[in-house]
Amino acid sequence: MIVKDGTLEFEINGHLQKAGPGAVILLVAGEVHRSRNGGATPVTYFVFHAVTKEAKTTAEAAAKSATGK
């Protein structure tokens, strides 16, 4: 995520933090996370999602394991 305006409050794996304009937040697959406006003004941020061949294979394996298929 990249914060454009305002303050983004986010939690990753139970750790709460705040980030302002220009901040870059990197999440790794499988991390439990959430975000919300952390200030008195609106927050604008961009989310980029990239899937690598390795990540896709891992996700497919996990899905197969969970469903037993």
N, C-alpha and C positions, 0 to 999 in steps of 0.2 A: 504494500500500500504506500502511496505517496500523499502526504497531507498538503493540500493547496492553501486552504484558509481555515482559520479557527483553531480549536484545540480538540484533538481526537483522544478520547480515553479508551484504552484497550487493555484487555487481559489475555495473556498467553500462558497456558498451563498454570493458572492460579496467580500469576504475577501481574499486578495492576500497574499501569504506567500511563503517562500523558505525552503527547507529541504535538508540536506546532508546525507551522508552515515550513515546508522543505524537508521535513523528516521522512525517512524511508523506513518502513517496517517490513521485515521479512518473516514470513511464516513457512515452516517446513511441513510437508504432508503429515497428517496425523496429530498435529498440535491442536489442543482444545483452545478455542479462542472466541472472543466476542469484542464488539466495539460500540461506542456511542459518543454523542457530543459531550465533551468534557469542559465546556466553557459557556459563557453567557451569550456568545454570538454563534451563528450557524457555522457548521464545519463542512468543508468540502474536501473529499479525498478520492483518489483513484485506486482501483483494485485491478491488478494484473494477475492472471491465472495462467500458468504454464505447466504443461504435462510433458514429461520426458518419456521416452520409451520405457526406461527402467521403472519410473513411477507408475506408468499405466500397467505394466506387467505385475508389479507389486499389488496394486489396487485390484486387479482382476483375480490374483491369487487369493487375496483376502476375501473378496466377494464369494469366490467358489468355496472357500473354507467355511464361511459363515452359513452358506446355504446347503453345503454338503454335495454340491454338484461339480 
